[in-house]
């Protein structure tokens, strides 16, 4: 079974049987509308045995006001889609540190649509070049990698806080390692691989199917010993989604109703170019618009290329509306 908030009205939760979508379409059952309050959310959680021990944490995340953290992007790659994120020299690392992000996310493999896979040894070498500088600073570090061997090698040598896995922790060894090291896990939704993900954008119900994906992964992770407060879900904007689907996911961040923390990465992505006609170098203003909207809707982490611009815009907007 899975559940999610109604994208047309975030005050309600739709409670679905796992096969509920085709039944609803055939008018054989009607989803029960539950007013979004603690009692009803508690009832839903208690229907999932593996979630019940963590009910208080989940309810706090659903109903509590959260502070949005800014994650800055550093790409130790020659081919990431935004040239401004590439670490061409040490100066880029120091510039990021000066912007004071809450977290720095470092990638050693481009995962833009159509990108080629990088061998783990090359990825490790690229990441170590950045980590050898960052290790001297008091900054939370996230490693953006889908490769078990890469994460394993780096966890043994560096103080890493987050594992950011675009494959959604499909590798059971990655789950086991995250549990043993007690690391925070960013679980992203994607179909296929970066090389072919744009072929997998057909969904009968995108919210239902993404939540079913997260439900399965979260269950495996908790059953493997990962604490729920260490699980962060990322709907994967731009990964196996078309333009309309990306917009729908951004407009309804409350539609992931498990109560786990959420991360969104919209920064300078192609859906913005589709709207504005701007190339990647001219998408900062539109990125900030999405960041403000998501922050005001309680998204926990925003993964961005331009830290200070996004942070200051969010802070000013909050001052104006409170």
C-alpha positions as CSV (number, residue, x, y, z in Angstrom):
1,X,0.0,0.0,0.0
2,X,1.1,3.6,-0.5
3,X,-0.4,7.0,0.1
4,X,0.2,10.6,-1.0
5,X,-1.3,14.0,-0.6
6,X,-3.7,15.2,-3.2
7,X,-1.8,17.5,-5.5
8,X,-4.9,19.7,-6.0
9,X,-5.4,20.2,-2.3
10,X,-2.5,19.6,0.1
11,X,-4.8,19.4,3.1
12,X,-5.9,15.9,2.3
13,X,-4.3,12.5,2.0
14,X,-5.3,10.0,-0.5
15,X,-5.1,6.5,0.9
16,X,-4.5,3.9,-1.9
17,X,-4.2,0.2,-2.1
18,X,-1.1,-0.7,-4.1
19,X,-3.3,-1.7,-7.0
20,X,-5.7,1.2,-6.4
21,X,-5.0,3.3,-9.5
22,X,-6.6,0.9,-12.1
23,X,-9.5,0.1,-9.7
24,X,-10.2,3.8,-9.3
25,X,-10.1,4.4,-13.0
26,X,-12.6,1.6,-13.5
27,X,-14.8,3.1,-10.8
28,X,-14.7,-0.1,-8.8
29,X,-13.4,1.7,-5.7
30,X,-13.2,5.3,-4.6
31,X,-10.2,6.5,-2.5
32,X,-11.0,7.5,1.0
33,X,-10.3,11.1,1.7
34,X,-8.8,11.7,5.0
35,X,-8.5,15.2,6.5
36,X,-4.8,15.8,7.1
37,X,-4.5,15.8,10.9
38,X,-2.4,13.9,13.4
39,X,-5.0,11.3,14.2
40,X,-5.4,10.3,10.5
41,X,-1.7,10.4,9.8
42,X,-1.1,8.2,12.8
43,X,-3.6,5.7,11.5
44,X,-1.9,5.5,8.2
45,X,1.6,5.1,9.7
46,X,0.3,2.3,12.0
47,X,-0.8,0.4,8.9
48,X,2.9,0.1,8.0
49,X,4.6,-2.0,10.7
50,X,8.1,-0.9,9.7
51,X,7.1,2.8,10.1
52,X,5.2,2.6,13.4
53,X,8.3,2.8,15.6
54,X,9.2,6.1,14.0
55,X,5.7,7.7,14.1
56,X,6.8,10.7,16.2
57,X,9.6,11.6,13.8
58,X,7.4,11.3,10.7
59,X,4.6,13.4,12.2
60,X,7.1,16.0,13.2
61,X,8.3,16.2,9.6
62,X,4.8,16.4,8.2
63,X,3.5,19.1,10.5
64,X,6.5,20.9,11.7
65,X,8.1,24.0,10.1
66,X,11.5,23.1,8.8
67,X,14.5,25.3,7.9
68,X,15.6,24.8,4.3
69,X,19.2,24.0,3.9
70,X,21.2,25.0,0.8
71,X,23.5,22.4,-0.8
72,X,26.1,23.8,-3.1
73,X,27.2,21.8,-6.2
74,X,30.8,21.1,-7.1
75,X,31.5,18.9,-10.1
76,X,34.9,17.4,-10.4
77,X,34.1,16.6,-14.0
78,X,35.0,18.0,-17.4
79,X,31.5,17.5,-18.9
80,X,28.8,18.5,-16.3
81,X,25.9,20.3,-18.0
82,X,26.6,23.7,-16.3
83,X,30.3,24.8,-16.9
84,X,30.1,27.1,-13.9
85,X,29.9,24.1,-11.5
86,X,33.0,22.4,-12.8
87,X,36.1,22.4,-10.6
88,X,38.7,23.6,-13.1
89,X,41.0,24.8,-10.3
90,X,41.2,25.0,-6.6
91,X,39.9,28.5,-6.7
92,X,36.4,27.1,-7.5
93,X,36.5,25.1,-4.3
94,X,37.4,28.2,-2.2
95,X,34.7,30.3,-3.9
96,X,32.2,27.7,-2.8
97,X,33.5,27.7,0.7
98,X,33.1,31.5,0.8
99,X,29.5,31.2,0.0
100,X,28.9,29.2,3.1
101,X,26.5,26.5,2.0
102,X,25.1,24.2,4.6
103,X,26.3,21.2,2.6
104,X,28.7,20.8,-0.4
105,X,27.7,18.0,-2.8
106,X,30.7,16.7,-4.9
107,X,30.3,14.7,-8.0
108,X,32.9,12.9,-10.0
109,X,30.7,11.6,-12.8
110,X,28.3,13.7,-15.0
111,X,24.8,12.2,-15.0
112,X,23.3,14.6,-17.5
113,X,21.1,13.0,-20.1
114,X,23.1,10.9,-22.5
115,X,26.3,11.1,-20.4
116,X,28.8,8.2,-20.4
117,X,29.6,6.1,-17.3
118,X,32.9,6.8,-15.6
119,X,35.0,4.0,-14.2
120,X,35.2,4.0,-10.4
121,X,39.0,4.6,-10.2
122,X,38.7,7.8,-12.3
123,X,35.7,8.9,-10.2
124,X,37.6,8.3,-6.9
125,X,40.6,10.3,-8.2
126,X,38.5,13.2,-9.2
127,X,36.7,13.3,-5.9
128,X,39.8,13.0,-3.8
129,X,41.2,16.2,-5.4
130,X,38.3,18.1,-3.9
131,X,38.1,16.2,-0.6
132,X,41.8,16.8,0.2
133,X,41.0,20.5,0.4
134,X,37.6,20.3,2.1
135,X,38.8,18.0,4.8
136,X,40.5,21.0,6.5
137,X,37.2,22.9,6.8
138,X,34.1,22.5,9.0
139,X,31.6,21.8,6.3
140,X,29.1,19.0,5.7
141,X,30.1,16.9,2.7
142,X,27.9,14.9,0.4
143,X,29.2,12.5,-2.3
144,X,27.2,12.3,-5.4
145,X,27.9,8.7,-6.7
146,X,25.9,5.6,-7.6
147,X,28.9,3.3,-7.4
148,X,29.5,1.2,-4.3
149,X,33.2,1.0,-4.8
150,X,33.6,4.8,-4.9
151,X,31.6,5.4,-1.7
152,X,33.4,2.5,0.1
153,X,36.8,3.9,-0.8
154,X,36.0,7.4,0.3
155,X,34.2,6.5,3.5
156,X,37.4,4.8,4.7
157,X,39.5,8.0,4.1
158,X,37.3,11.0,4.6
159,X,34.6,12.3,6.9
160,X,31.6,12.3,4.7
161,X,28.1,13.1,5.9
162,X,25.7,12.3,3.0
163,X,25.6,9.6,0.3
164,X,23.7,11.0,-2.7
165,X,22.8,8.1,-4.9
166,X,20.9,8.9,-8.1
167,X,20.1,5.2,-8.5
168,X,18.1,5.3,-5.3
169,X,20.2,2.8,-3.4
170,X,19.4,-0.1,-5.7
171,X,22.7,-1.7,-4.7
172,X,22.1,-3.6,-1.4
173,X,25.8,-3.2,-0.6
174,X,25.3,0.6,-0.6
175,X,22.5,0.2,1.9
176,X,24.6,-2.0,4.1
177,X,27.5,0.4,4.1
178,X,25.3,3.4,4.8
179,X,23.8,1.5,7.7
180,X,27.2,0.5,9.1
181,X,28.7,4.0,8.8
182,X,25.4,5.7,9.9
183,X,25.4,8.1,7.0
184,X,22.6,10.3,5.8
185,X,21.2,8.9,2.5
186,X,19.7,10.9,-0.4
187,X,17.4,8.5,-2.3
188,X,16.6,9.7,-5.8
189,X,14.0,8.5,-8.2
190,X,15.1,7.6,-11.7
191,X,14.2,5.0,-14.3
192,X,17.0,3.5,-16.4
193,X,20.4,5.0,-16.6
194,X,21.6,8.5,-17.5
195,X,22.4,7.3,-20.9
196,X,18.8,6.2,-21.7
197,X,16.6,7.7,-18.9
198,X,14.8,10.0,-21.3
199,X,13.2,6.9,-22.9
200,X,11.4,6.1,-19.6
201,X,9.0,9.0,-19.1
202,X,5.7,7.1,-19.5
203,X,3.7,7.1,-16.2
204,X,0.1,6.3,-15.6
205,X,0.2,8.3,-12.3
206,X,3.5,9.9,-11.6
207,X,2.9,10.6,-7.9
208,X,1.6,7.2,-7.3
209,X,4.5,5.5,-9.1
210,X,7.2,7.6,-7.5
211,X,5.8,7.1,-4.1
212,X,5.6,3.3,-4.7
213,X,9.3,3.4,-5.6
214,X,10.2,5.3,-2.4
215,X,8.0,3.1,-0.3
216,X,9.9,0.0,-1.5
217,X,13.4,1.6,-1.1
218,X,12.6,3.1,2.3
219,X,11.3,-0.2,3.6
220,X,14.5,-2.0,2.6
221,X,16.6,0.7,4.1
222,X,14.9,0.8,7.5
223,X,14.8,-3.0,7.6
224,X,18.6,-2.9,7.0
225,X,19.2,-0.6,10.0
226,X,19.2,2.9,8.5
227,X,17.5,5.3,10.8
228,X,14.5,7.2,9.3
229,X,16.0,10.6,10.2
230,X,18.9,9.7,7.9
231,X,16.7,9.2,4.9
232,X,16.1,12.0,2.4
233,X,14.0,11.6,-0.7
234,X,14.6,13.3,-4.0
235,X,12.0,13.0,-6.8
236,X,14.7,13.4,-9.4
237,X,13.8,16.5,-11.4
238,X,15.0,16.0,-15.0
239,X,15.7,12.3,-14.5
240,X,13.3,10.1,-16.6
241,X,10.7,12.9,-16.5
242,X,9.6,15.2,-19.3
243,X,8.9,18.9,-19.1
244,X,5.3,18.6,-17.9
245,X,6.1,16.0,-15.3
246,X,9.0,18.1,-13.9
247,X,6.6,21.1,-13.5
248,X,4.0,18.9,-11.8
249,X,6.6,17.6,-9.3
250,X,7.9,21.0,-8.5
251,X,4.4,22.4,-8.0
252,X,3.4,19.7,-5.5
253,X,6.3,19.0,-3.2
254,X,3.9,18.0,-0.5
255,X,2.8,15.0,-2.6
256,X,5.5,12.8,-1.1
257,X,3.6,12.1,2.1
258,X,5.8,9.6,3.9
259,X,7.0,12.4,6.2
260,X,10.7,11.9,5.3
261,X,12.9,14.9,4.5
262,X,12.9,16.0,0.9
263,X,15.6,17.4,-1.5
264,X,15.0,19.1,-4.8
265,X,17.5,19.8,-7.5
266,X,16.1,22.3,-10.0
267,X,19.1,24.5,-10.5
268,X,19.6,25.7,-14.1
269,X,17.9,22.5,-15.6
270,X,16.5,22.2,-19.0
271,X,12.9,22.6,-18.1
272,X,13.7,26.2,-17.2
273,X,15.1,26.6,-20.8
274,X,11.9,25.2,-22.1
275,X,9.9,27.9,-20.3
276,X,12.2,30.9,-20.8
277,X,14.2,30.0,-23.9
278,X,17.4,30.8,-22.0
279,X,20.5,28.7,-22.2
280,X,22.1,27.2,-19.0
281,X,24.1,30.3,-18.3
282,X,21.0,32.5,-18.1
283,X,18.8,30.4,-15.8
284,X,19.7,31.8,-12.4
285,X,16.7,34.0,-12.0
286,X,14.2,31.2,-12.8
287,X,16.1,28.8,-10.6
288,X,15.7,31.3,-7.7
289,X,11.9,31.4,-8.4
290,X,11.7,27.6,-7.9
291,X,13.9,27.7,-4.8
292,X,11.7,30.3,-3.1
293,X,8.5,28.3,-3.9
294,X,10.0,25.0,-2.7
295,X,11.5,26.6,0.5
296,X,8.1,28.1,1.3
297,X,6.6,24.6,0.9
298,X,8.9,23.1,3.5
299,X,11.4,21.3,1.2
300,X,14.3,20.5,3.4
301,X,17.3,20.8,1.1
302,X,17.8,22.7,-2.2
303,X,20.7,21.5,-4.4
304,X,21.9,24.6,-6.3
305,X,24.9,25.9,-8.2
306,X,24.6,29.5,-6.9
307,X,24.5,29.4,-3.1
308,X,24.5,33.0,-2.0
309,X,22.0,34.2,-4.6
310,X,19.5,31.5,-3.8
311,X,19.9,31.8,0.0
312,X,19.6,35.6,0.0
313,X,16.5,35.5,-2.2
314,X,14.8,33.0,0.1
315,X,15.7,35.0,3.2
316,X,14.4,38.2,1.8
317,X,11.1,36.6,0.6
318,X,10.5,35.1,4.0
319,X,11.0,38.6,5.6
320,X,8.5,40.1,3.3
321,X,5.7,37.5,3.9
322,X,6.1,37.0,7.6
